Structure formats: structure tokens, C-alpha cells
Amino acid sequence: MVPEVSDPALRERFYGNFRIIYRITDHTIEILTVHHCAMPLEGST
């Protein structure tokens, strides 16, 4: 779950300095953003 977003379908993983936000549907993993952790998510402030 992504704390800044109230959508329980969104998930996140961290890889090095990057945050990968994604959604899983029936047979698909949809990557929504690959975001550097030093920057805030747009719209989350």
C-alpha cells in the first residue's frame, strides 16, 4: 500500500534509491511510476 494515496489497490517496492509504485490486475502488473526517493511524490504534499 502507498501511504500518500488512499487507493488500497496500489502497492510499492523499493529498489536502491527508487520507489516503484504499481497495481496488480487479473493477469497484469501495471507499473505506474519509478520515482527517486529524494523527491516527494507529486500531489502528496
LOLUM-498606 format. One record per atom (N, C-alpha, C): residue number from 0; x, y, z; residue in three letters. Coordinates in Angstrom, 3 decimals. Layout:
<recs>
<rec><num>NUM</num><X>X</X><Y>Y</Y><Z>Z</Z><residuo>ALA</residuo></rec>
...
</recs>
This chain:
<recs>
<rec><num>0</num><X>0.842</X><Y>-1.184</Y><Z>0.000</Z><residuo>MET</residuo></rec>
<rec><num>0</num><X>0.000</X><Y>0.000</Y><Z>0.000</Z><residuo>MET</residuo></rec>
<rec><num>0</num><X>0.885</X><Y>1.245</Y><Z>0.000</Z><residuo>MET</residuo></rec>
<rec><num>1</num><X>0.427</X><Y>2.267</Y><Z>-0.684</Z><residuo>VAL</residuo></rec>
<rec><num>1</num><X>1.159</X><Y>3.528</Y><Z>-0.787</Z><residuo>VAL</residuo></rec>
<rec><num>1</num><X>0.548</X><Y>4.500</Y><Z>0.221</Z><residuo>VAL</residuo></rec>
<rec><num>2</num><X>1.304</X><Y>4.924</Y><Z>1.237</Z><residuo>PRO</residuo></rec>
<rec><num>2</num><X>0.740</X><Y>5.759</Y><Z>2.307</Z><residuo>PRO</residuo></rec>
<rec><num>2</num><X>0.138</X><Y>7.083</Y><Z>1.837</Z><residuo>PRO</residuo></rec>
<rec><num>3</num><X>0.695</X><Y>7.698</Y><Z>0.798</Z><residuo>GLU</residuo></rec>
<rec><num>3</num><X>0.211</X><Y>9.008</Y><Z>0.344</Z><residuo>GLU</residuo></rec>
<rec><num>3</num><X>-1.087</X><Y>8.924</Y><Z>-0.451</Z><residuo>GLU</residuo></rec>
<rec><num>4</num><X>-1.465</X><Y>7.726</Y><Z>-0.848</Z><residuo>VAL</residuo></rec>
<rec><num>4</num><X>-2.633</X><Y>7.549</Y><Z>-1.714</Z><residuo>VAL</residuo></rec>
<rec><num>4</num><X>-3.643</X><Y>6.663</Y><Z>-0.999</Z><residuo>VAL</residuo></rec>
<rec><num>5</num><X>-4.900</X><Y>7.009</Y><Z>-1.088</Z><residuo>SER</residuo></rec>
<rec><num>5</num><X>-5.920</X><Y>6.238</Y><Z>-0.376</Z><residuo>SER</residuo></rec>
<rec><num>5</num><X>-6.469</X><Y>5.066</Y><Z>-1.187</Z><residuo>SER</residuo></rec>
<rec><num>6</num><X>-5.773</X><Y>4.660</Y><Z>-2.234</Z><residuo>ASP</residuo></rec>
<rec><num>6</num><X>-6.211</X><Y>3.544</Y><Z>-3.072</Z><residuo>ASP</residuo></rec>
<rec><num>6</num><X>-5.528</X><Y>2.261</Y><Z>-2.604</Z><residuo>ASP</residuo></rec>
<rec><num>7</num><X>-6.265</X><Y>1.321</Y><Z>-1.994</Z><residuo>PRO</residuo></rec>
<rec><num>7</num><X>-5.646</X><Y>0.097</Y><Z>-1.481</Z><residuo>PRO</residuo></rec>
<rec><num>7</num><X>-5.135</X><Y>-0.838</Y><Z>-2.581</Z><residuo>PRO</residuo></rec>
<rec><num>8</num><X>-5.477</X><Y>-0.564</Y><Z>-3.840</Z><residuo>ALA</residuo></rec>
<rec><num>8</num><X>-5.005</X><Y>-1.407</Y><Z>-4.946</Z><residuo>ALA</residuo></rec>
<rec><num>8</num><X>-3.563</X><Y>-1.076</Y><Z>-5.334</Z><residuo>ALA</residuo></rec>
<rec><num>9</num><X>-3.074</X><Y>0.091</Y><Z>-4.940</Z><residuo>LEU</residuo></rec>
<rec><num>9</num><X>-1.707</X><Y>0.484</Y><Z>-5.279</Z><residuo>LEU</residuo></rec>
<rec><num>9</num><X>-0.724</X><Y>-0.118</Y><Z>-4.294</Z><residuo>LEU</residuo></rec>
<rec><num>10</num><X>0.399</X><Y>-0.564</Y><Z>-4.822</Z><residuo>ARG</residuo></rec>
<rec><num>10</num><X>1.452</X><Y>-1.147</Y><Z>-3.988</Z><residuo>ARG</residuo></rec>
<rec><num>10</num><X>2.774</X><Y>-0.487</Y><Z>-4.332</Z><residuo>ARG</residuo></rec>
<rec><num>11</num><X>3.783</X><Y>-0.726</Y><Z>-3.485</Z><residuo>GLU</residuo></rec>
<rec><num>11</num><X>5.085</X><Y>-0.133</Y><Z>-3.746</Z><residuo>GLU</residuo></rec>
<rec><num>11</num><X>6.194</X><Y>-1.100</Y><Z>-3.363</Z><residuo>GLU</residuo></rec>
<rec><num>12</num><X>7.310</X><Y>-0.945</Y><Z>-4.028</Z><residuo>ARG</residuo></rec>
<rec><num>12</num><X>8.546</X><Y>-1.664</Y><Z>-3.725</Z><residuo>ARG</residuo></rec>
<rec><num>12</num><X>9.678</X><Y>-0.657</Y><Z>-3.824</Z><residuo>ARG</residuo></rec>
<rec><num>13</num><X>10.703</X><Y>-0.862</Y><Z>-3.032</Z><residuo>PHE</residuo></rec>
<rec><num>13</num><X>11.888</X><Y>-0.011</Y><Z>-3.086</Z><residuo>PHE</residuo></rec>
<rec><num>13</num><X>13.023</X><Y>-0.786</Y><Z>-3.716</Z><residuo>PHE</residuo></rec>
<rec><num>14</num><X>13.751</X><Y>-0.101</Y><Z>-4.597</Z><residuo>TYR</residuo></rec>
<rec><num>14</num><X>14.916</X><Y>-0.693</Y><Z>-5.258</Z><residuo>TYR</residuo></rec>
<rec><num>14</num><X>16.006</X><Y>0.358</Y><Z>-5.255</Z><residuo>TYR</residuo></rec>
<rec><num>15</num><X>16.989</X><Y>0.185</Y><Z>-4.389</Z><residuo>GLY</residuo></rec>
<rec><num>15</num><X>18.029</X><Y>1.209</Y><Z>-4.239</Z><residuo>GLY</residuo></rec>
<rec><num>15</num><X>17.401</X><Y>2.510</Y><Z>-3.775</Z><residuo>GLY</residuo></rec>
<rec><num>16</num><X>17.656</X><Y>3.590</Y><Z>-4.503</Z><residuo>ASN</residuo></rec>
<rec><num>16</num><X>17.079</X><Y>4.897</Y><Z>-4.172</Z><residuo>ASN</residuo></rec>
<rec><num>16</num><X>15.750</X><Y>5.151</Y><Z>-4.867</Z><residuo>ASN</residuo></rec>
<rec><num>17</num><X>15.173</X><Y>4.127</Y><Z>-5.441</Z><residuo>PHE</residuo></rec>
<rec><num>17</num><X>13.954</X><Y>4.307</Y><Z>-6.220</Z><residuo>PHE</residuo></rec>
<rec><num>17</num><X>12.766</X><Y>3.610</Y><Z>-5.577</Z><residuo>PHE</residuo></rec>
<rec><num>18</num><X>11.626</X><Y>4.179</Y><Z>-5.785</Z><residuo>ARG</residuo></rec>
<rec><num>18</num><X>10.363</X><Y>3.655</Y><Z>-5.288</Z><residuo>ARG</residuo></rec>
<rec><num>18</num><X>9.513</X><Y>3.309</Y><Z>-6.518</Z><residuo>ARG</residuo></rec>
<rec><num>19</num><X>9.105</X><Y>2.076</Y><Z>-6.609</Z><residuo>ILE</residuo></rec>
<rec><num>19</num><X>8.310</X><Y>1.609</Y><Z>-7.744</Z><residuo>ILE</residuo></rec>
<rec><num>19</num><X>6.872</X><Y>1.454</Y><Z>-7.257</Z><residuo>ILE</residuo></rec>
<rec><num>20</num><X>5.974</X><Y>2.201</Y><Z>-7.848</Z><residuo>ILE</residuo></rec>
<rec><num>20</num><X>4.565</X><Y>2.140</Y><Z>-7.479</Z><residuo>ILE</residuo></rec>
<rec><num>20</num><X>3.828</X><Y>1.424</Y><Z>-8.599</Z><residuo>ILE</residuo></rec>
<rec><num>21</num><X>3.044</X><Y>0.411</Y><Z>-8.214</Z><residuo>TYR</residuo></rec>
<rec><num>21</num><X>2.416</X><Y>-0.443</Y><Z>-9.218</Z><residuo>TYR</residuo></rec>
<rec><num>21</num><X>1.045</X><Y>-0.902</Y><Z>-8.756</Z><residuo>TYR</residuo></rec>
<rec><num>22</num><X>0.306</X><Y>-1.505</Y><Z>-9.692</Z><residuo>ARG</residuo></rec>
<rec><num>22</num><X>-1.033</X><Y>-2.039</Y><Z>-9.435</Z><residuo>ARG</residuo></rec>
<rec><num>22</num><X>-1.099</X><Y>-3.417</Y><Z>-10.084</Z><residuo>ARG</residuo></rec>
<rec><num>23</num><X>-1.708</X><Y>-4.365</Y><Z>-9.402</Z><residuo>ILE</residuo></rec>
<rec><num>23</num><X>-1.882</X><Y>-5.707</Y><Z>-9.944</Z><residuo>ILE</residuo></rec>
<rec><num>23</num><X>-3.349</X><Y>-5.876</Y><Z>-10.326</Z><residuo>ILE</residuo></rec>
<rec><num>24</num><X>-3.578</X><Y>-6.227</Y><Z>-11.592</Z><residuo>THR</residuo></rec>
<rec><num>24</num><X>-4.924</X><Y>-6.563</Y><Z>-12.047</Z><residuo>THR</residuo></rec>
<rec><num>24</num><X>-4.948</X><Y>-8.065</Y><Z>-12.314</Z><residuo>THR</residuo></rec>
<rec><num>25</num><X>-5.947</X><Y>-8.573</Y><Z>-12.963</Z><residuo>ASP</residuo></rec>
<rec><num>25</num><X>-6.139</X><Y>-10.015</Y><Z>-13.140</Z><residuo>ASP</residuo></rec>
<rec><num>25</num><X>-4.843</X><Y>-10.772</Y><Z>-13.480</Z><residuo>ASP</residuo></rec>
<rec><num>26</num><X>-4.236</X><Y>-10.467</Y><Z>-14.600</Z><residuo>HIS</residuo></rec>
<rec><num>26</num><X>-3.016</X><Y>-11.163</Y><Z>-15.017</Z><residuo>HIS</residuo></rec>
<rec><num>26</num><X>-1.926</X><Y>-10.183</Y><Z>-15.433</Z><residuo>HIS</residuo></rec>
<rec><num>27</num><X>-1.994</X><Y>-8.968</Y><Z>-14.889</Z><residuo>THR</residuo></rec>
<rec><num>27</num><X>-1.085</X><Y>-7.911</Y><Z>-15.312</Z><residuo>THR</residuo></rec>
<rec><num>27</num><X>-0.541</X><Y>-7.158</Y><Z>-14.107</Z><residuo>THR</residuo></rec>
<rec><num>28</num><X>0.727</X><Y>-6.797</Y><Z>-14.179</Z><residuo>ILE</residuo></rec>
<rec><num>28</num><X>1.319</X><Y>-5.862</Y><Z>-13.219</Z><residuo>ILE</residuo></rec>
<rec><num>28</num><X>1.559</X><Y>-4.572</Y><Z>-13.988</Z><residuo>ILE</residuo></rec>
<rec><num>29</num><X>0.909</X><Y>-3.512</Y><Z>-13.561</Z><residuo>GLU</residuo></rec>
<rec><num>29</num><X>0.998</X><Y>-2.225</Y><Z>-14.234</Z><residuo>GLU</residuo></rec>
<rec><num>29</num><X>1.885</X><Y>-1.299</Y><Z>-13.413</Z><residuo>GLU</residuo></rec>
<rec><num>30</num><X>3.059</X><Y>-0.946</Y><Z>-13.961</Z><residuo>ILE</residuo></rec>
<rec><num>30</num><X>3.980</X><Y>-0.020</Y><Z>-13.297</Z><residuo>ILE</residuo></rec>
<rec><num>30</num><X>3.460</X><Y>1.392</Y><Z>-13.527</Z><residuo>ILE</residuo></rec>
<rec><num>31</num><X>3.173</X><Y>2.100</Y><Z>-12.453</Z><residuo>LEU</residuo></rec>
<rec><num>31</num><X>2.623</X><Y>3.449</Y><Z>-12.568</Z><residuo>LEU</residuo></rec>
<rec><num>31</num><X>3.714</X><Y>4.511</Y><Z>-12.549</Z><residuo>LEU</residuo></rec>
<rec><num>32</num><X>4.735</X><Y>4.309</Y><Z>-11.713</Z><residuo>THR</residuo></rec>
<rec><num>32</num><X>5.846</X><Y>5.256</Y><Z>-11.675</Z><residuo>THR</residuo></rec>
<rec><num>32</num><X>7.074</X><Y>4.602</Y><Z>-11.053</Z><residuo>THR</residuo></rec>
<rec><num>33</num><X>8.232</X><Y>5.054</Y><Z>-11.479</Z><residuo>VAL</residuo></rec>
<rec><num>33</num><X>9.511</X><Y>4.736</Y><Z>-10.831</Z><residuo>VAL</residuo></rec>
<rec><num>33</num><X>10.032</X><Y>6.095</Y><Z>-10.391</Z><residuo>VAL</residuo></rec>
<rec><num>34</num><X>10.100</X><Y>6.270</Y><Z>-9.077</Z><residuo>HIS</residuo></rec>
<rec><num>34</num><X>10.304</X><Y>7.593</Y><Z>-8.509</Z><residuo>HIS</residuo></rec>
<rec><num>34</num><X>11.534</X><Y>7.609</Y><Z>-7.597</Z><residuo>HIS</residuo></rec>
<rec><num>35</num><X>12.392</X><Y>8.619</Y><Z>-7.718</Z><residuo>HIS</residuo></rec>
<rec><num>35</num><X>13.557</X><Y>8.730</Y><Z>-6.839</Z><residuo>HIS</residuo></rec>
<rec><num>35</num><X>13.092</X><Y>9.118</Y><Z>-5.441</Z><residuo>HIS</residuo></rec>
<rec><num>36</num><X>13.590</X><Y>8.438</Y><Z>-4.444</Z><residuo>CYS</residuo></rec>
<rec><num>36</num><X>13.138</X><Y>8.639</Y><Z>-3.048</Z><residuo>CYS</residuo></rec>
<rec><num>36</num><X>13.479</X><Y>10.013</Y><Z>-2.481</Z><residuo>CYS</residuo></rec>
<rec><num>37</num><X>14.445</X><Y>10.717</Y><Z>-3.056</Z><residuo>ALA</residuo></rec>
<rec><num>37</num><X>14.813</X><Y>12.023</Y><Z>-2.542</Z><residuo>ALA</residuo></rec>
<rec><num>37</num><X>13.759</X><Y>13.090</Y><Z>-2.854</Z><residuo>ALA</residuo></rec>
<rec><num>38</num><X>12.870</X><Y>12.789</Y><Z>-3.783</Z><residuo>MET</residuo></rec>
<rec><num>38</num><X>11.844</X><Y>13.747</Y><Z>-4.189</Z><residuo>MET</residuo></rec>
<rec><num>38</num><X>10.489</X><Y>13.286</Y><Z>-3.668</Z><residuo>MET</residuo></rec>
<rec><num>39</num><X>9.640</X><Y>14.206</Y><Z>-3.195</Z><residuo>PRO</residuo></rec>
<rec><num>39</num><X>8.297</X><Y>13.819</Y><Z>-2.751</Z><residuo>PRO</residuo></rec>
<rec><num>39</num><X>7.438</X><Y>13.449</Y><Z>-3.957</Z><residuo>PRO</residuo></rec>
<rec><num>40</num><X>6.464</X><Y>12.577</Y><Z>-3.714</Z><residuo>LEU</residuo></rec>
<rec><num>40</num><X>5.513</X><Y>12.254</Y><Z>-4.766</Z><residuo>LEU</residuo></rec>
<rec><num>40</num><X>4.692</X><Y>13.490</Y><Z>-5.089</Z><residuo>LEU</residuo></rec>
<rec><num>41</num><X>4.514</X><Y>13.806</Y><Z>-6.353</Z><residuo>GLU</residuo></rec>
<rec><num>41</num><X>3.737</X><Y>14.964</Y><Z>-6.753</Z><residuo>GLU</residuo></rec>
<rec><num>41</num><X>2.297</X><Y>14.797</Y><Z>-6.284</Z><residuo>GLU</residuo></rec>
<rec><num>42</num><X>1.752</X><Y>15.821</Y><Z>-5.687</Z><residuo>GLY</residuo></rec>
<rec><num>42</num><X>0.376</X><Y>15.790</Y><Z>-5.208</Z><residuo>GLY</residuo></rec>
<rec><num>42</num><X>0.230</X><Y>15.214</Y><Z>-3.809</Z><residuo>GLY</residuo></rec>
<rec><num>43</num><X>1.333</X><Y>14.784</Y><Z>-3.186</Z><residuo>SER</residuo></rec>
<rec><num>43</num><X>1.235</X><Y>14.184</Y><Z>-1.848</Z><residuo>SER</residuo></rec>
<rec><num>43</num><X>1.473</X><Y>15.189</Y><Z>-0.733</Z><residuo>SER</residuo></rec>
<rec><num>44</num><X>1.841</X><Y>16.422</Y><Z>-1.086</Z><residuo>THR</residuo></rec>
<rec><num>44</num><X>2.093</X><Y>17.428</Y><Z>-0.044</Z><residuo>THR</residuo></rec>
<rec><num>44</num><X>0.898</X><Y>18.290</Y><Z>0.174</Z><residuo>THR</residuo></rec>
</recs>
